[in-house]
Structure formats: C-alpha cells, structure tokens
Amino acid sequence: MVARTDELKTELRALVGADNLIDGGDALEALSKDFYWYSPVLRRQLDGKRADMAARPGSMEELRAVVAACWRARVPVVARGAGTGNYGQCVPLYGGVVIDFSRLDRILSLDGGVARVEAGARLGTIEAEARKSGWELRCMPSTWVKSTMGGFLCGGSGGIGSITWGGINAPGNVKSVAMLTCEEEPRLIRLEEAESLKALHAYGTTGLMVEVEMRLAPKVDYDQLILSAPDWDRLLDWTDAAARRLEWRKRLVTQFEWPIPSYFKPLARHLRAGEPVSFLLIDRAQTPEVVASASSAGVDCVFQKPLADPPRPPFITDYTWNHTTLWAIKADPTVTYIQAGFGPGFRGQFAELRRRFPGEILLHLEWTAGNAKMMRGNAVWMNPDEVVVGGIPLVFFRSEGRLNEILACCEEIGVFIANPHTVHLEEGGRHPNIADKRAFKERVDPRALLNPGKMKTYPVNPFAREPAAT
Ligand SMILES: Cc1cc2nc3c(=O)[nH]c(=O)nc-3n(C[C@H](O)[C@H](O)[C@H](O)COP(=O)(O)OP(=O)(O)OC[C@H]3O[C@@H](n4cnc5c(N)ncnc54)[C@H](O)[C@@H]3O)c2cc1C
C-alpha cells in the first residue's frame, strides 16, 4: 500500500510540479479539514482523518492527468475549494488524494448577465468583477469573500441574496455546470439548467465540477442596516412583514435573539444590551422608507452603512448565516447549531421549541424566497406567501443524545432539518432527486472513488469495512 502511495506521489509530482504536490506536515493537515469542528459529533468522528497527499493542478490537462492517475491507482479522490464547508464535506474519510482547485480559478466571461467561471474562482472575486459591469451574484454564502464557486455549488445551499433569488437549487440560478468524470480517460459532461441539480450539493461525489455558468442579477447599491427593538415579537412582526414586502429590493433579512448579538464583539458599540436585532441589506434608495416603517412599528435603526462598491469591509454579512455560529463558538465553545426550515406556523414552532428546551436553543432566523418564484427577464416576482422563514438556531450542547432529542422534536412539530452533525449528504440537505444523483454517479464514477462514504445510499464503497446502507 505504501509503495503504491509513493508511486502515485512521484507520478503526481511530475504532473503538477513539486510546489503543487503536498504530501505531509501542517499544509496537508489543513488541506484535509474544513469547519466540521462546529459539530461536537463530527469532531469526534473526523479529528484523525487526513489525505495521503494533495495536488493542485493548474490546467484542465493537468487535472485530467491527475484524475486518471488516481483512477489507475484506485485511490479516493476528494475535491476541495476553500475548505469552508461545515460537515466534513471535503474531509477524506479513507485517505487518498485531495484535489485543490485553487489554481483553476479563472473568470472566463461575464457577458449578458451570466458568469462563466472555472470552479476554483472565488465568489468574492466574481462579485467584485461582476459589479464593475453592472451585475452581482444572485446568491452567495456568508463566506463569499473566500469560498469558491465549485465549493458553493457542491457543498453550500444559499445565503446572501436568497431572500430575492432563492438558493442554488432555485430554477434558473445555475445555467450549466461541466463535470469531469473519474475514469481511465476522464470525460467532460455538461449539465444544463435543471439537469445540473444532479451535481449540486453532492459533495463532489457525482463528478468534479470544472466550469460553471451562473446567472447574475442586475447590481443594486445597498445599505447595511441593523434594527433593534425591546422585544422579540415586535421585531419579528416587523422583520417578517419587511421580508414579504416584494417592492423592497433586499439581499438579506436576518433576525437574532439576545444574547446572540452580544457575541458580535466588533459591533458592541452599536447594539443595545438585552435587545434582539435584525440585519438587512436593502436598496439604498429605499432606506428612508424602510427606516420610517420600522420606526412607526417601534423598531429603531441603530446602524446604517453603505455596502462599498467595489466590496470593502465592514460587511454585516460577516455576522449572518453560518458566521453567526462562528461568533457564538468563539464566545462560548459549548455552543453548536442546527439548520432549520420553519413552516407557515413558525411562531408556534418557536414557542414549542422554547417550551420543550428552555434555555437550550437561541433563535437565529434567515428569510429566503421559496422556489415557486417566477422569472421575468432579469427580475423576479414571487408571492409573499412563498417567503420562507429558516435559520441556523444555536444550541447549547449537552450530549449527543440531547441533540438528537432536539432534532427529533423538530421533525415531530414539522420543522425541516438539514442535519449538520452528519457526513452523509442525504441527511445534510434536501435531496428530492437522490435517485438521479445516484444514477449519475454510476455513469461518472465507475470505481466509486469520488469522496467515498459521503453518499450513504450509494451501494458501492470499495474502502468501507461495512457495505453502504441502501
Ligand atoms: C463561517 C461559515 C459561514 C457559512 N455560511 C454559509 C452560507 O451562508 N451559505 C451556505 O450555503 N454555506 C455556508 N457555509 C458553508 C460553506 O462556506 C459553503 O458551502 C461554501 O460555499 C463552500 O465553499 P468552499 O469553496 O469553501 O468549498 P469546500 O469546503 O472546499 O467544499 C465543499 C464541498 O464541495 C466539494 N467541492 C469543492 N470544489 C469542488 C469541485 N470543483 N468539484 C466537485 N466538488 C467540489 C468538496 O469536496 C466538498 O464536499 C458557511 C461555512 C462557514 C464556515
């Protein structure tokens, strides 16, 4: 086994150059990890996992040659963008080769409201370039400065912008993806429009994403607002109504209960002790109307700053989506999280969770557009009833058993959960098309080498001691 690994290292070093083949030390350790440590459950499962080597191909030809060599050597192949995933998505469970996409990062074109990019292109770079020509990304994670297009589409779901455009799965957002197969002679397969769903949020188990066409939105100049009120319900009523005001052009609608705002140390001087807050990105031209509406509802604007163009900190997005959890863990390492989608009766669901788990859950809400929106040219129309209240509530971790009780309660009361405490993609997201994903994997990964162990329902895992679940 060691001899085979050594041979592969020599072969890959010759292909990508010595500087781009990492085979030990802290650098390999770092390239084998993501932010799985948010979860005490995954920390226990994944802490010792590491790749045997990482390769950084710098061209399509090098990438093909690296994949073919891995195929011949029958080793696991795990793609990596910026490594900001949360569920050990790019942590290799059985060693093998991490393919780091950071050198495959070209923006190929930004014509006609479509960004055509290599998978390793950073979202922050794409956003900055798109804004120069009057466009912006439709949706991006709060890690947008650092994370890659390929990593977002293969590991993420949505975020900033999803209040208007939905997430990566929403019809029309992804125009096409080009996937490289893992075979003796790797082939490129282009998936257009809804076909691309076979590759989205699949953790790189259904091919290596090499190129993406992502539709853009006309750019808007935003203000960043923080709104504060003495009580949760008053703020919730106003924020929920604001999220459903379709004439307000928004990129973010978030609400936090106290003490979550106390974790945001750099914002301390703007925040009022004990008060819940909402964060909004809103078309600057509409700020006066929004602030007046809040004020008449007894909600005060305590922070207002334009979002710089080209983008430059401060970004209030740094406190939202799964950044919130990061600030909380920094302040209190016993904090972990769940990812939830609430129903139309969300107020009742909040009350039930508080009743059953008093003092154990803190609400962090994110509003998004459901998938039933309609596209007309570059604008989006939706029904206010299609706005969905989701979020990433914080949980004070007591034990794995207690965490499972919270997850079971959510299921019982109709709260959708994308479980962030598992490495299995089927449990970490919504996959109405898992059968399609499995069938596509059969076509592109005949030796089941791509991120083995992550697609739990795939019947073949040559590296597992136990057969995969069916
Ligand atoms: C602080 C914080 C905040 C976050 N906020 C959000 C958020 O708002 N919204 C959200 O959706 N997610 C969020 N996440 C999760 C994560 O940031 C996103 O999923 C992000 O887009 C991942 O991008 P990445 O380049 O770091 O991907 P990685 O972590 O490197 O990879 C993610 C997955 O995609 C696979 N992959 C990467 N590149 C390719 C490729 N070229 N081909 C095939 N497979 C590939 C990897 O194998 C892995 O399974 C957050 C995470 C953190 C730590």
The ligand as an SDF file (V2000), in Angstrom:
LIG
                    3D

 53 58  0  0  0  0  0  0  0  0999 V2000
  -18.4360   30.7970    8.7140 C   0  0  0  0  0  0  0  0  0  0  0  0
  -19.1960   29.9890    7.7060 C   0  0  0  0  0  0  0  0  0  0  0  0
  -20.3220   30.5230    7.1060 C   0  0  0  0  0  0  0  0  0  0  0  0
  -21.0190   29.7990    6.1270 C   0  0  0  0  0  0  0  0  0  0  0  0
  -22.1350   30.3430    5.5400 N   0  0  0  0  0  0  0  0  0  0  0  0
  -22.7660   29.6620    4.5540 C   0  0  0  0  0  0  0  0  0  0  0  0
  -23.8690   30.2360    3.8740 C   0  0  0  0  0  0  0  0  0  0  0  0
  -24.2490   31.3700    4.1020 O   0  0  0  0  0  0  0  0  0  0  0  0
  -24.4780   29.5030    2.9130 N   0  0  0  0  0  0  0  0  0  0  0  0
  -24.0370   28.2650    2.5530 C   0  0  0  0  0  0  0  0  0  0  0  0
  -24.6120   27.6550    1.6550 O   0  0  0  0  0  0  0  0  0  0  0  0
  -22.9680   27.7140    3.1710 N   0  0  0  0  0  0  0  0  0  0  0  0
  -22.3320   28.3760    4.1460 C   0  0  0  0  0  0  0  0  0  0  0  0
  -21.2430   27.8290    4.7550 N   0  0  0  0  0  0  0  0  0  0  0  0
  -20.7020   26.5840    4.2480 C   0  0  0  0  0  0  0  0  0  0  0  0
  -19.6070   26.8670    3.1650 C   0  0  0  0  0  0  0  0  0  0  0  0
  -18.9790   28.0620    3.3540 O   0  0  0  0  0  0  0  0  0  0  0  0
  -20.1840   26.9770    1.8210 C   0  0  0  0  0  0  0  0  0  0  0  0
  -20.7540   25.7790    1.4900 O   0  0  0  0  0  0  0  0  0  0  0  0
  -19.1040   27.3560    0.7980 C   0  0  0  0  0  0  0  0  0  0  0  0
  -19.7040   27.8270   -0.3170 O   0  0  0  0  0  0  0  0  0  0  0  0
  -18.1350   26.2510    0.4850 C   0  0  0  0  0  0  0  0  0  0  0  0
  -17.2000   26.7090   -0.4490 O   0  0  0  0  0  0  0  0  0  0  0  0
  -15.6980   26.2050   -0.4190 P   0  0  0  0  0  0  0  0  0  0  0  0
  -15.0290   26.6980   -1.6430 O   0  0  0  0  0  0  0  0  0  0  0  0
  -15.0350   26.5160    0.8510 O   0  0  0  0  0  0  0  0  0  0  0  0
  -15.9350   24.6250   -0.5580 O   0  0  0  0  0  0  0  0  0  0  0  0
  -15.2390   23.4110    0.1820 P   0  0  0  0  0  0  0  0  0  0  0  0
  -15.4920   23.4450    1.6340 O   0  0  0  0  0  0  0  0  0  0  0  0
  -13.8160   23.3270   -0.2440 O   0  0  0  0  0  0  0  0  0  0  0  0
  -16.0340   22.2030   -0.4870 O   0  0  0  0  0  0  0  0  0  0  0  0
  -17.3870   21.9810   -0.1990 C   0  0  0  0  0  0  0  0  0  0  0  0
  -17.8070   20.6420   -0.8360 C   0  0  0  0  0  0  0  0  0  0  0  0
  -17.7690   20.7770   -2.2440 O   0  0  0  0  0  0  0  0  0  0  0  0
  -16.8570   19.8350   -2.8240 C   0  0  0  0  0  0  0  0  0  0  0  0
  -16.1560   20.5290   -3.8980 N   0  0  0  0  0  0  0  0  0  0  0  0
  -15.4100   21.6610   -3.8220 C   0  0  0  0  0  0  0  0  0  0  0  0
  -14.9850   22.0130   -5.0540 N   0  0  0  0  0  0  0  0  0  0  0  0
  -15.4490   21.0650   -5.9140 C   0  0  0  0  0  0  0  0  0  0  0  0
  -15.3150   20.8500   -7.3150 C   0  0  0  0  0  0  0  0  0  0  0  0
  -14.6420   21.6940   -8.0930 N   0  0  0  0  0  0  0  0  0  0  0  0
  -15.9080   19.7560   -7.8510 N   0  0  0  0  0  0  0  0  0  0  0  0
  -16.6030   18.8820   -7.0880 C   0  0  0  0  0  0  0  0  0  0  0  0
  -16.7510   19.0380   -5.7500 N   0  0  0  0  0  0  0  0  0  0  0  0
  -16.1860   20.1230   -5.1800 C   0  0  0  0  0  0  0  0  0  0  0  0
  -15.9320   19.4060   -1.7030 C   0  0  0  0  0  0  0  0  0  0  0  0
  -15.4480   18.0850   -1.8980 O   0  0  0  0  0  0  0  0  0  0  0  0
  -16.8780   19.4670   -0.5120 C   0  0  0  0  0  0  0  0  0  0  0  0
  -17.6320   18.2810   -0.4640 O   0  0  0  0  0  0  0  0  0  0  0  0
  -20.5590   28.5110    5.7510 C   0  0  0  0  0  0  0  0  0  0  0  0
  -19.4270   27.9800    6.3800 C   0  0  0  0  0  0  0  0  0  0  0  0
  -18.7440   28.7020    7.3270 C   0  0  0  0  0  0  0  0  0  0  0  0
  -17.5120   28.1030    7.9580 C   0  0  0  0  0  0  0  0  0  0  0  0
  1  2  1  0
  2  3  1  0
  2 52  2  0
  3  4  2  0
  4  5  1  0
  4 50  1  0
  5  6  2  0
  6  7  1  0
  6 13  1  0
  7  8  2  0
  7  9  1  0
  9 10  1  0
 10 11  2  0
 10 12  1  0
 12 13  2  0
 13 14  1  0
 14 15  1  0
 14 50  1  0
 15 16  1  0
 16 17  1  0
 16 18  1  0
 18 19  1  0
 18 20  1  0
 20 21  1  0
 20 22  1  0
 22 23  1  0
 23 24  1  0
 24 25  2  0
 24 26  1  0
 24 27  1  0
 27 28  1  0
 28 29  2  0
 28 30  1  0
 28 31  1  0
 31 32  1  0
 32 33  1  0
 33 34  1  0
 33 48  1  0
 34 35  1  0
 35 36  1  0
 35 46  1  0
 36 37  1  0
 36 45  1  0
 37 38  2  0
 38 39  1  0
 39 40  1  0
 39 45  2  0
 40 41  1  0
 40 42  2  0
 42 43  1  0
 43 44  2  0
 44 45  1  0
 46 47  1  0
 46 48  1  0
 48 49  1  0
 50 51  2  0
 51 52  1  0
 52 53  1  0
M  END
$$$$
